[in-house]
Amino acid sequence: MSTTSADEARVLASVPKGILIDGEWRDSSDGRTFDVIDPATSLVLASVADAAAQDGMLALDAAAAAQDGWAKTAPRYRAEILRAAFERVTQLADDFAILMSLEMGKPVAEARGEVAYGAEFLRWFSEEASRVSGRYGIAPDGKMRILVHKRPVGPSLFITPWNFPLAMATRKISPAVAAGCTMVLKPAALTPLTSLLFAQVMLEVGIPAGVLNVVQTTRAGDVTGPVIADERLRKLSFTGSTGVGRRLIADSAHNVLRVSMELGGNAPFLVFEDADVDKAVDGAMIAKLRNMGEACTAANRLIVHESIVDEFATKLTAKMSQLTVARGTTDGAQIGPMIDAKSRNNIHAMVKNATSLGARVLTGGEMPEGEGYFYPPTVLIDVPREASVLHDEIFGPVAPIVSFKDEAEAVAIANDTEYGLVAYAYTSDLNRALRLSERLEVGMFGLNTGIVSNPAAPFGGVKASGLGREGGSEGIEEYLETVYIGIADPFAESA
């Protein structure tokens, strides 16, 4: 799908530019705004309200005031809001795709995939809303009855990243709505427009005032700090870097907040000697280049058996070198720009570090000239174990390849990281696959596939990759408190 400047102007004009508090779009308290930049051109797309500290507290005020009433609404009522939002987002799929491509850089075709993925959280949790249940039973000693029920955690703060601006919002908002929690959303300052358009959709389909509040800002700490410190807040969900996540967990400790943290990744992609190499290369293209590699689930280290490493590298290089790098809204674009100059510079520094240590570049590896923050798809081989590209999250279209001799070494390399979000493996040996599923220190495992994300499945990691799960039947539990009621034996008086 290609777009015209008229399409882009129409979509940008449809996006609210204020902050959303208590059902109303407002200017920031101090009147400040900030610009949203097109990473393909470095030009300004729009200016939006820049929330101040006071606005964060006003948003929490609205969420806290709405909580009791919202929690008492019928689950089916909340479900119908989510279902209506799913249908409306689906209707506006082209607009959302254009908007994400403009502010984030991904090709429109890939952005449409995110729309479908993000919308599916709305549908999934619309179906989960009425399935929240408890239990009733007899205590083992027969002297009491045990009644357990679930209730909403309460007002929640969501801090979302720039790389999946729709899906990261719906993945958090949908279960909170289903559970009966009110919300304050702080979207990334690099990509706030998609969240603002989605918030407008939620208003259109009837979400009550105060249930969803949105405060985009360039002053994140000033806005979110007081909200996190306020005892009325009961839940914090963050997706972003491990460093920031650690600080937020520490900040949450004072009020003992429920926290969900989806943090950094360093995903290993293992290819064993019995794998179908062509299928493994296709899977690596998906796992490495989803969102141009700007994804926490991106394959960060390609770990290939020594007997097939040259074949794998040659075939991967052929595919990577043929990709079209261009602005996401143009025909045929397959790789868009990186989000900003700093991100592109970090990627290039990792490549240079690897080559200085002896790695060879099979394709790419050079900083392009011209406007925008583009970086070419790059394949590195003979990468030394000490290279930063094997330890730090790349967040770009760079594929470092290392070889291994046997399964034990492959597992050791894969687990040699503080992160544990996802791993991928290609093998035709079922017993090996089962061993890997138990030995790899990750929260998700893709077996003979380059993609694992699914709204019906629990998304999340272990170790420094985070806490909690999003999606699946597990996702709504993050927004529910479990309450136990001990009841005296109803037969005691008649005995």
N, C-alpha and C positions, 0 to 999 in steps of 0.2 A: 504494500500500500504506500503510495506516495502522497504527499500533501502539498497544498499551495499556501502561499503567504496569506491568502484570504481565510483558509481553514485555520491556520495558526492564530491569526488575529481574532477570529470569531471565538475560538476556544479560550484564548487568554482573556478576552473580554467577559466571558461567562463566569470567571472565577471570582468569588468574593475576595476582597483585599484587606479586610479588617480582621480583628480577633473576635472569636465567638464566645460570649459570656451570657449565660442565662437566656439562651435562645435569640440573642440579638447580636448583629455584627456591629462592632464599635472600632473607633480609633484607639490607639494606645493611650494610656493615661497622660503621658508626656508628649504625645503627638509625633513621636519618632517613627520613621519608616526605614526599611532597608530594601536593597535591590536584589532581585533574583536573576542570576546570570545564566545565559546559554553557554554551556561548556564547549560547544562546537564553534562558536564565534566570538566568545568573550563579551557579547553585547547584552544589554539589559533587556530582560523579558517583561518584567513588571516590578512595581514597588508595592510592598505590603506593610501593614502595621507591624511595628517592632515592640512587642509587649514589654512592659516594665515590671518591676517587682510587685507593684501594687496590683497589676492585672492578674498575676498569678494567684494572689490571695483572693481577688474578686472571683476568679474562676473556681477556687476551692470553696468559697462561700456559697456559690451557686450550687456546686455539686453536693455539698453537705446539706444544704436546705432541701434539695430534691430527693435525697437518699431514702428517707422513710417512705414517702409516697411511691417512689419508683419500686422499692422492694416489695410493696404490697400489691403491685399490679399482677394480673394473672399471667402465668408463664406463656399462655397462648397469645396474649396481647403482645408480649415482647417478641415472641416468635414471628408474629405477622409483620412487625416492624422490620425485622431482619430479612424476612422473605421479600418484602416490598423493596427493600434496599438492594437485595440481590438482583431483582428484576430491573430496577432503575439503573444500576451500574452496568448491567449487561446491555441495556438499551443505549447507554452512553459510552460503549466500549471504544468507539473510534475517538471520541473526544478525550477520554482518559489516556488512551495510547499516545495521541499527539502531545498531550500535556506532559506526560512522563518523558517522552522523547526530547521535548524542548528543554525541560529543566534538569533532566538527569543525564541525557545523552544516548540512552539505549535506542537501537533501531526500532521503528514503529512496529514491525512485525513481532519483535520480541516483547515489546511493551503490551501488545495485545495478549500475549501469553500471560503476562502478569495480571492483566485485567481479569482474565478467566480464573486464574489462580486466586487472586485476592477476593473476587466475588464469591468463590466457592466457600470461603470461610463464613460468609453471611448465610449461605444456604445451609451449610453443615450445622452451624450453631442455632439456626432457626429450628432445626430438627432436634437439637439437644435440649433446648429450653424447657420443654415439657417432660423431659426424661430424668430430671433431677429427683432422686428418691432417697429414702432412708431405710430403716428396718425396725422391726419389733420382734422381740424374742424373750425367752425365759432364761434367766441367769442359770449358770451351771448348778448352783446349789438349790435352785427352785424357790428361793426366798424373795426374789425381786423380778420385775419385768424390765427389760432394757428397751428403751425407745431412742432411736437416733434419727435426727433430721438435719438437713442442710439449710443454711441461710447465707445471704450475700455477705461477702467480706466487708463491703462498704466503699466509700469514695476512693478512687484509684487514680494514680498518676502514670501516664504512659509517655515514655521518651523514645521516639522512633528515629531510625537512621535514614540516610539519604538514598541508599541504593535500591530499595524497593518501596517507594513512597506510598503506593496503594496497599500492597499486600501486608506490609508491616503495621499499617493502621488497622486494617480489617482483622488481622490475626489477633490483635489485642482487644479491639472494640467489640467484636462479635461475641466472644464468650462472656465479656463483662455485661453486655446488654442482656444476653440470655440468662445470666445468673441474677440480674437485678442490681448491679453496681452502677453508680454514677461515675463520671470520668472527667479528668483534665488531660488533654492531649497536648504534648509539646513536640511538634514535628521538627525535623532537621531544618536549619536555616538555609541550607543549600537547596532543598527541594520542598518548600512548604505548599506549593500551589496545588498539588494533587490532593493533599490532605484537606485543604480548604474547599475544594470542589466536592470531595467526598462528604465533608461535614454539611455542606449545603444539601446534598442528597438526603442525608439523615434527617434534616429538618423538613424536607419536602415530604418524606414518607411518614412523618408524624412523631418523631422522637420528642418527648416533652422538654420544655425549657429547663435548662440546668443539668440535664442528664449527661449531655456531651458538651464540653467546653474546649476551645482550641486557642492556645496562646503561643504562636510562633514568635521567635525572638532571636536576636543575636547576643543576648545577655543571659545565656542559659542558667548559669549559676545563680545570678541575682533573682531569676524568676522561680526556678525549681527549688533552690535551697530553703527558703521560708516555707514552701508548701510541704516539703519532706519533713521539716522540723515541727509542723503543726500536728497536734495529736488527733485531729479529725481525719487526717489521711490514714488509710488502713492498708493500702496496697501500692507497691511500686513495681512496674514492669518496664524493663529497659532492654533495648537491643542496640549493641554498639561494641566498642572496643573493650578489651579486658581491663585495661588501665582505668578507664572511666567507671566501668562496672564495679571494680574493687572500691573505688571512692564512694560510689552510691550505696553499696552494701554497708560500708562504715557509717555513712550518714544516716542510714535507715535503722541502725542499731539502737539509737536512743529511744525511739518509740516502738521498737520491736516490730517493724513493719513486715508484712508478708512481702517477699520479693521474688520476682521472676527475672532471671538474667540470661539473655541469649547473647553470648560474648564472642570472642575471636575464635578463629579456626586455623588449622594447619593440616588440611585433609591429605592423607596418603592415598595414592591410587596405585594399587598393587596389580601387576600383571605377571601371572605364573607361566611356566614353560608349556603347560597344557592348554593355555587359553587360545581362543580364536583371535589371532592378532588383529584382523580387520575389524572385528566387532569391538575389540578393546580400544582400538584407535578411535572408532566412532564414539564410544562411550567417553573416552578422554576428551574429545572435542566438546561434548556436552558438559562434562564435569568441570573442565577448565574454563570454558568460554561463556558459560551462562552469565549474562549481564557483563560481558567483556572481562570476566574474571573478578569483577567487583562484587563478590558474594562470599559470605562466611563459609558456605558449603563448597566453594570452588576447590578443585584438586590443586593442592599447593606443591605436592611432591609426587612425581611419577616414578615409581619404584618398580623396575622391570627386571625379570630374570635375565641373567647374563647371556643365555643361549639365544634369546630373541630380541635383545635390547637394540641391536643395530637395525633389524627389520622394523621394529616398532618406531624407532626414531625417524627412519627414512620416510615411512608412511605418514607419520604425524606431521613431519615437516612439510611434506607435499601438500597436505590439506591446509595447514596453517598459513603457508605462503600464498595460497590462492584466495584468501579471504579479502573482501572489499572493505576498506576502512573509509568511512564517510560520515557526514552528519546523519543522524538517525532518521530524519524525515525525508531523506532522498531515496530515490529508487535504487534497489540493490544493495543498500547498506547492510553490512553484516557485523561490523565492529564500529561502535561509535567512539566518542571521546571519553577520556577519563574525566572524573568529576571536576577537578581543578588542577592548577599548576603544581601545587604542593604534592598532590597524589602522584602525578606523572613523574615529577622529579624523584620521589621516593622509589618508584618502580625502576627508573633508569639507574639510580644509585645501586640498587640490588644487582642489576645485570652487570654493571661495571665491577662491582665487588667480586662477583662470581668469575668473570673473565680474568680479573687480576690474579685470581688464585688458580687459574688453569682451565676453567670451563671453556668449552667451544660453543660458538654461536652457529646454529644451523640455519636459522632464518631470523630476520628482524634485528632487534638489539640496538638500533640507532634512533636517536631523537629526531623526529621529522620537523621540517621547517613549515612555516605558514601559521595561519590562525587556528585557534582551538587547542584543546589539550589532548591531542591524539597520540597514541603509542602503538607501534606495529605488533601484531602477533609474533611472539618470539619463542624459539625453542633452544634450550641449552642442554648440552650433554657433557659427560665427564665432570660433573659438578662436585667439587670437594665438599666433604661433610661439614666443614667449618663455614661454608658460604652462608651469608645472611639469608639468601633466597630460600634456603632449606629450613630456616628456623623462624623467620618472621612472616607474617601474613602478607602475601604479595599484593592482593587486590588489584590485579591487572592481568593482561593477556600474555603472561610469561609462563612457560612450561619447562621447569628444570627436571632433567632425567638422571636418575642414578640406578645402578644395577645391584643385584644381589645374587648370592650363590644358592641359598636354600631357604626353606620356609622360616626357620628359626631366625635367620638374619633379617628376612623381610619384616617379620613381626617386630623385631628389636628396633629396626629403623623406623617403622611406622609409629611405635609407641614412644620414641625418643623426642618428646615434645611436651610442653606443659598443657597443650590443648587436647581436647577430646570431643570434638563435635561430630564429625562424620568420617568414615573411611569407605573406600571403594575397592573391590577386588574382582578380577576376572580369572576364573578357573573353571575347569570342567569336572573337578574332583569334589564330590559332595561331602565327603568326610573332611577334606581340607576346608571347605566353606564353613562347615559347622565348627571346626576348630577355630577358625578366624573369628567367627561371630562371638566366641567366648573369650578369645585372647586379645583382640584389639580393644584398646581403652578408649571407646567412643560411645556416644549415645545413639548413633544411627549408623547403619551399615548398608551400603549399596552392593548387592551381589549381582555381577554381570549386568549392571546398569549404571549409567552415569548420572542418574537423577533419583533422589529419594524424597524430596519435598512433596507432601500430599496433605490437604486439609483434614483428611480422615485419619491421619497418623500422627503420633506424638513427636513433635519437633523439639530437639534440645540436646545438650551435651553434658559431658562430665569434666572433671578436673577444672582447668581455668577457662573452659568454654561455657560454663554457666550453671544455673540452677533452674529447676522447674521444666515444664513442658507446655508447648503451645500446639493446638490442633488435636484432633482425635477426641475420644471420650475423656481423655486425661485433661484436655485443655480447660474445660469448664471448672474442674476441681480447683484450679489456681484462684478462682474467684468465689469459692464457697468455704464457709466455716462449718465444721462438724460439731453438732451439739448433742450431747448425751443427756437423757433424762432417766433417772432411776425411779421406778414406780413400785410402791409396796405391793406385796403379793395380794391380788384381789380376792383370793380364796381364804386368806388368813382368818378373817372374822367368822366365816361360815364353817371353818374346820372344827 
